């Protein structure tokens, strides 16, 4: 978790994604003017000594499609780097658990592939569509459930402690929309839903509803 090369890679990813500063106002330009090596060394010292604590996120409202607003929670750059390092560690572990019908926020997968799968299903006469939308998903993720799911696959106490700190910084429940780790954690949380849909697809293959497929992109599930 605290290997210098992991933090360097996480910083490079965060910088490539750019983005506005968090609640502390620190920019990439300011970090690089003072020295990236010093910035990462200080961050590593905090992680090793277990004195690291995430800073409050900066909230930014954007309009939702249809009506209302979606609240983005933008972490400070230091916290983006830590979350990015965690993602580098956790993603390969949980990729093995994710289902073939899951396309959102995964490496080498994208929304257009989910659309292509649905288009192929239409050609196969799978023309009835059910659109499942998990209302207010990010704000209702139960932290203890998510941590339990991760603990079943990850035994490193330092990683689990750090993840708990990141989640606690958002309140009693929910994932911050805007953090680099949240998409991966949302996929972990939704894996049981994906497994249920895969099982439904398999169990109906030989029955009257054999024309069934599904593709999940981001937080919605499409079945036909």
N, C-alpha and C positions, 0 to 999 in steps of 0.2 A: 504493500500500500504506500509506504513512504520511500520507495526507491527513487532516487533522483531522476532516473530515466522515465519513470512513470509520470512524475510531476512535470517534467519537461514536455512530454508528449501531450499531456492534458492541457498545459499552457498553450502549446502550439495550436491545438484544436480550438480552444477558447478564442485565441486571437484571430484565427481564420474565420470564425463565425462572427467576429467583431461584436457589435451590439453596444448599447448604451451602458454607462456606468451604473452601479448599484447605489444603495443608500449612502455609502461613504464617499461617493463622488470621484473615486479613483479611476483613472482612464488607463488604457494600455500605453499611451504616450508617456504618462507620468511614471508608470512602472519601468518602462524601458529607459527613461531618462535617468532614473535612480539606479537601474541595473537589475536585469531579470534574474541573474544568478543570486543576488542578495535577497530579492523578493521570494524566490523559491526556497532558498536556504532557511529563511525565517519561517516560512510556512511549514517546511519539513520539521523544524525544531518544535513548533507548536503541536504537530501531529505526534511526534515521538514522545514528547513530554505529556501528552494528553491534555494540554491546556487549550487546544483549539476549540473555539466556539463559533458557530455560524453567526454572521451579522444579520440584522433584519433585512428583509427583501424590500425593494422599491416597487410599489404597486402602480400599475398603469392600466387604465381601462381602454378596451377597444370594443367597437360595436360588434355584436353577434349577428350572424345571418338571420334575418327575420325580425327579431326584436331583442331588446335588452343589451347588456354589456357583458363582456368576458374580462375578468380581472387577471392580468398578467402579473406575476411576482418575479421581479428581476433580481437575481442574486448579485452580490458584489463579485468582482473578478476573482478575488482570492477564493471565494466559495464556489465559483464556477470551476476553478481548477481542481479543487478537492472533489467536487461531484464528478468532474470528468475523469479523474483518476479512479474513483470508485467504479464508474461505468466501464473503464478499461478492464477492470478486474472481474466484474460481475457479468458483463455481457456474454463472454464466451461460455460461461457456466450455464446460463439460462437459455441461450440459443438452442441448446440440446433439448430443452423441454417445450419450446414453442411449436405450435401446430402448423401444418402446411397451409391452412387457410388464413393464417394471420400475416398481414402485409404491412401494417402501420409501424413506423419508427423502428425498422429492422435493417441491419446492414445488407446491402445488395438487394433490397426489396423496396418497392415504391407503389404509390396509388395506381399508376397506370397498369401495373401487373394485375392488381385486383380487378380493374375494369376489364382487362383482357380475359380474365377467367370468367367473369360474368357474361361477356360477349360470346365466349365459347359455349357456355351453358345455354344461352338462348338458341344457338344453332342446334343444340341437342334437345330442343323443345322444352327446356326448363324456363318457362315463361311467367310463372307466378313468383312475385317478389314480396318478401317480408323485410321491412326495414326496421331494425331494432336500434333504438337510440337510448343510451344509458344517461338519463337526465342528471345533469350536475355531477357527473362522474368524479372529476378531479377533487371536488370539494367534499366528497363523501367516502373517500378511501379510509378504511379503518386501519390505523397504524399497527395495532397489535396483530391483526390478521396478516398484514403484509410482512411484518417482521418475522412472524411464525413461518410463513411460506419460504422466506429467504433463509431462515435458520435451518430449515430441513436440507438445504443444499450447501450452505456455507457454515463452516465450523470455527472460523477465525473470530475470536472475541473482539479484537480491535476493529475489524471491519463492521461487525454488528453494532458495536458501541457507537462508532462514527455515524453509521446510518441512522441509528436512533436519535442522535443529536440533530442531524439534518431534518428528520421528520418532526421532531419536537419544536424546532424553530418555526414551523408553519402553524402550530396550534395543536389542538387535541385530535384532529383528523384532517384528511385531505393531502393532496400533493400540489406543490406550487407550479402553476402553468408558467413556464419561462425558465425553469431550471433544467440543465442538461441531463440530469439523472431521472427526471420525472417520466419521460416517455418509456424508458426501460422498466421502471417500477410499475407503470400502468400496465405494461404487457405481462409482467409477472402476475399482477393482481387478476388480470383477465384470463389467465391460462385455463382455469377450470371451466370458464364459459366456452372457450375454444374447444376444449376436450369434449364438452357436452355436445357441441354442434358437430364435431367430427364423429362422435359415437352415433348421433342421429343419422348422419349421412351413411355410415356403414350399416346400421341396423335396418334402414329402409331400402337398401340397394336391391334386395330381392323381393320386396313387397309392392303394394299398390302405389307407393310414393317413391319409386326408384329414381325419378328424375329430381334428385335433390343435391344441391351443392351449396357451399357457403364461402364467403370471402369477407374477412374483417379488415377494414382499413381505418386506422386511428381508433375512434371509440365506437363506431357503429358496425353492426353486423348485417350483411346482406345475404339472404338465402333465396334460392329460387327452385 
